[in-house]
Amino acid sequence: MKKFLSIVLCVAAVSIVATASAQTAGASDKSTSQKGEARAAAQHQETMVDMLMKLNLSADQKTKLKALVAKSTQDAKALREDLKSGKLKKQDARNKAQELRKANQEAVRAILTKEQNKEFNDLIKEARKKREEKGG
């Protein structure tokens, strides 16, 4: 169960990491806002894990998520390397990160059943509502 939780956490984190990496590329030091973004990303990951755990995933779905994590991790790593090496400009990296995040979200949703997607949407709405109530 702990291993699965780690896998799900990675799935949720990949799109966040890719986006955060693109947004913070070129920065030589950690600013207060970047630290805040990291905290927000960690909270988001925790929320995503909680939501996915409520969906009662099958063994096959867990296997597919694990494969998705591996691919997403490679994509995010390649993006970071392209940023570091200067192959991508900051705006291009942001655009690419958004594309990766969208593709990752679509892939996760493709793994879920119709009912799980509906429940997942409801959980996302609930989480957004809670976040708005907190003022964040």
Secondary structure as UniProt FT lines:
FT   HELIX           2..24
FT   TURN            25..26
FT   HELIX           32..53
FT   TURN            54..55
FT   HELIX           59..85
FT   HELIX           90..111
FT   HELIX           114..134
//
